[in-house]
Amino acid sequence: MISEIIQNRRSVYPDSYSKELITKNEINQILESANWAPTHKRTEPWRFKVFHTEEARQNLSEFLGRAYAKSVSQVSDFKQKKMEQKALQSGCVIAICMQRDPQERIPEWEEVAATAMAVQNMWLTAYDLHIGAYWSSPGLIKFFHEYVPLNEGEKCLGFFYMGKMHGEVPQGNRNSSIEEKTRWF
Ligand SMILES: Cc1cc2nc3c(=O)[nH]c(=O)nc-3n(C[C@H](O)[C@H](O)[C@H](O)COP(=O)(O)O)c2cc1C
């Protein structure tokens, strides 16, 4: 049931991923799901940069460490190490990017929303494949273009960390019920 998959999907963090590899086929399934998100004026604004091989993740890890240090006024060695570790603990990291419509035919928020819907498709597909994942949006993403050149109007919105799950999916919780967030007329 789709509602069970939706409710059981969780943010699963890199320190709880197993060492089991994620295959290219699994990554392609996850990316294919992204491409079926809805999109106003069919701008299909989601763009992805995939860091799968150990070498790619090692290089990304080094960049993340450097970018973290640049993004804060006081560097914490602990936080810098943690930031570096995440790409190494993951089976794959995907940078989530959004390409603004060059003609700006729709407001930017709609393209951010469409990209977020693409990420939700990825997240649900990953869960279905027993792959834990989470969307990370640290301040350092503003430096991502220094590492991977982005097109004009393309922005990095965060990183999608993924790793094979071992054990149970964490328990979910919500601060308030849907009734409290809904008014019926
Ligand atoms: C746009 C977006 C950005 C997020 N950024 C972060 C982040 O930077 N760090 C983090 O720990 N979690 C981040 N999360 C994950 C949320 O913390 C998580 O979704 C929330 O705690 C609810 O938990 P659940 O996903 O397991 O239901 C982000 C989620 C979204 C949708």
The ligand as an ORCA input file, in Angstrom:
! r2SCAN-3c Opt
* xyz 0 1
  C      14.233     20.135      2.518
  C      14.720     19.298      3.660
  C      15.952     19.569      4.225
  C      16.435     18.805      5.288
  N      17.664     19.097      5.823
  C      18.132     18.369      6.852
  C      19.408     18.647      7.415
  O      20.135     19.543      6.957
  N      19.829     17.907      8.448
  C      19.050     16.898      8.974
  O      19.483     16.250      9.932
  N      17.863     16.572      8.433
  C      17.382     17.285      7.396
  N      16.174     16.965      6.840
  C      15.440     15.775      7.316
  C      14.444     16.142      8.388
  O      15.121     16.401      9.605
  C      13.442     14.973      8.575
  O      12.732     14.802      7.381
  C      12.480     15.224      9.729
  O      13.151     15.149     10.952
  C      11.324     14.229      9.758
  O      11.803     12.916      9.877
  P      11.434     11.769      8.815
  O      12.016     12.205      7.482
  O      12.072     10.520      9.338
  O       9.935     11.661      8.749
  C      15.660     17.720      5.788
  C      14.422     17.443      5.199
  C      13.949     18.221      4.151
  C      12.614     17.896      3.541
*
